[in-house]
Every structure is written in structure tokens, then in C-alpha cells.
Amino acid sequence: MTQASSAGSKRQRLPWWRPRRSRWAQYVALTVVAVTLVVGGVWLSRTYQRVIDYPDRPGVGSAEPIAIEVAKGASFPQVLTQLIEAGVIPEDEGLYFKLFVLHRGAAGKITAGAHTFRADMTPEQVLAELVRAQRTEETRVTIPEGRNILEVADILAVAGYGDASVILAAMRDPALLKELGIEGESVEGYLYPDTYKFPTAATPDQLIRRMVEQHRKVFDNLKRSHRESLEELKKTLGWGDREIVIMASLVEKETAAKHERPLIAGVFLNRLRFSSFQPKRLETDPTIIYGCTAALKKSAACEKFEGRIRRIHLRDPDNPYNTYTHEGLPPGPITNAGKAAFEAVLAPKKSRFLYFVSRNDKTHQFSKTIAEHEAAVEKYMRQGAVGDGSAAGAADPDAE
């Protein structure tokens, strides 16, 4: 043995007090790592497969229907809680379902209303039911032209939308009026007469918003087609939208005869425009009746109103709607006018007429002078003459 090999042999020999390093511990550690990796891999593989299969995996419950009502505005976590509590989604799968819905981006698409599930449905089927468009139950309601808020409230109450007094309170709600941008003490004049299909579960506020929306839609279309008339009304009378709504309500209540509306609108406008006509009182009976029946505050004379206008009502200065004692327009609309009444105001028939009186046949006799008017009053009101239903009373050979 050489000296070098002897020295190497000495270097490899360990002292007696140091234990020899065993390879057994290393084998055990490697085995543990290998087993952990295998088990982890199997777990990950199974978990991944479970996630992949989850949407189409049937539930383990029964096929009995489970009814759940999703409240309007309910959040997805609230809906998920309902599903778990009802047994549609197993509690231990709540997280899976949550991730599934979030992955689909459907958390904000859940529809409020009644839903029907089964405990054996797949997550895909459960989600499809949650986002299913709800069939809205509707009620057909017709609001005729020329009805005021008291009458509209009654119509809606009969249709099943609650007590008339509650509906009327909503029509006068200051907060709602401010939201809708309506002046005055109520939505009078802005509830467009039409046939509607209202959701059966709609609230009074929702009904009012729908009718006001329709009013604005129709009115805006009319304004676009009568720009020159709008400018003329603004220039000569200083009128804006509200004044037109008020005038349309007067025309609506004065006549049901289609051919007379533009002429009656013209008479009212003549009274306001002609400098020779003084004082500028419109003197129309429906305004008195409105002030005594539908107005929020009523005068002492109106408290005695029994359905028929008497002298005390004609002379009543405390009724702000009394156009026999107050000049110009009343403080607000007196009914909800239809499209024809608005068109009459925006396209009135030009004439020199300043007066009209009923011919007792749903038409009127028009006059240019007070003498002609008094003669017509004598004939039709005092003597009870009846017209023939024609437009003869509106004839004006001197019309412009």
C-alpha cells in the first residue's frame, strides 16, 4: 500500500463517536414526497374533473317541485342562500355553484319573481331557471279622454290597483311631482288617455309614471310638427308647455265634437289676444266644477256645490279655477286631454268668434258679438231650442 492510498483511507474513516449516515431516512423522505405528489395529483385531477363535470351533474334530491320567490333587488348571495335552505343546492356545493354562476357572468341576470326547481336538477338547469324571463301578468285598463284625477283614480281602483284614496295621494305626492318635473298640486293634465296594459303588480307610482311618459311622448311629437305655432304662443302670450296643457284641458271639457275643438281653442285664444276683449275672462263652466270637486282646496261656495252651478258659484272670487271671476287661464289643468285637444290648441281655427253656447245637441252656437251671443243664449238656454247635430252653429262667413 502506498503512502497516498493509506492517507486516503484515513480520511474516509469516521471517528468512533460520529454515527454513520444512513440512507434509509432519505428513502423514506423520497417515498413520502412521491406519495404526496401522487395523492395530490389524483386529488387535483379528480377536483378538476369534478369542476368540469359540475354544470351537468344531476342533484341528489327528489324530483318534487320546489317553489322559490326571488324578491326584486335580491343579491346573488341572498338567492344562493334561498337555494341552499330550500334544498335545491347542497350546502357543501354552495361554493361550486357560486363559482359556476360567477364564471358564467350571470350573477346580475337573475330575474325576480316565482321560480320552480327540483332537487335533482343540474346546476345548468338551476341557473337557466334563475335567469328565465318572467311572464308578466298584465291588466288592460282604458283611461278615456276628459277624465280628471278623481275619475282616473277610481278607474285604476276598479282595475285592482288598490284603494282610490291611496292612488289619489300618489297623484298629489310632492316628491313624485318633483321627480316628474310637474308644476302644480297634482299630475292633472299629464295622465295621457289611452288603453294600457299595466303589470298586474304595478304600484300607483309606476302607473302614474307610465301615463306621464305616454303624455310626454305624444306631446313632444306634436310640438315637433307645430314649431311655428309654439313660437307664436310664446311670442304673443308668453306660453310654455304647461299653459298649452291647461288650454288643451279646457278644450277637452268644452266639447266632444271633433270639428269644434279647433274653433273653441280659437275662441279662447281670441279672448286672450284681442285687445278689444276686456276683461280677459274665459268664462267656461267646467273650470268652476273642477275647482269645486277635484281641487285640493275648496272655497266656501264650493263647499255648497251639489253638482249644479248656481249664481253663488259664478260669482265666487275664492275659487281660483273660476274663470268668470279670474282673468286668463286657471292655475292648472282641469282634466287629462287627448291628442285631438292638443292639436286644436296648436292648430286652432282662425275666426272672429268670441262666444259660444250649447245648442243642446253636443254642438255649440258661435258668436262674434255680445248681442249675437245673448240672442243665442235666449234661444238655446232660456227657450230650450235644440240644434240638429250639424256644424251649422260654427259657420262663419267672415272667417280669415
Salt bridges, closest charged atoms under 4 A:
GLU93 OE2 - ARG50 NH2 3.67
GLU93 OE2 - ARG57 NH2 2.84
ASP120 OD1 - ARG118 NE 2.79
GLU124 OE2 - ARG104 NH1 2.68
GLU129 OE2 - HIS115 ND1 3.17
GLU129 OE2 - ARG132 NH2 2.90
GLU137 OE2 - ARG135 NH1 3.32
GLU145 OE1 - ARG261 NH2 3.71
GLU179 OE2 - ARG209 NE 2.80
ASP220 OD1 - LYS223 NZ 3.61
ASP241 OD2 - LYS223 NZ 2.76
GLU252 OE2 - ARG261 NH2 3.43
GLU260 OE1 - HIS364 ND1 2.74
GLU283 OE2 - ARG281 NE 3.31
ASP361 OD2 - ARG359 NH2 3.55
GLU378 OE1 - ARG382 NH1 3.31
ASP388 OD1 - ARG359 NH2 3.34
ASP396 OD1 - LYS368 NZ 3.53
ASP398 OD2 - LYS368 NZ 2.64
GLU400 OE2 - ARG352 NH1 3.79
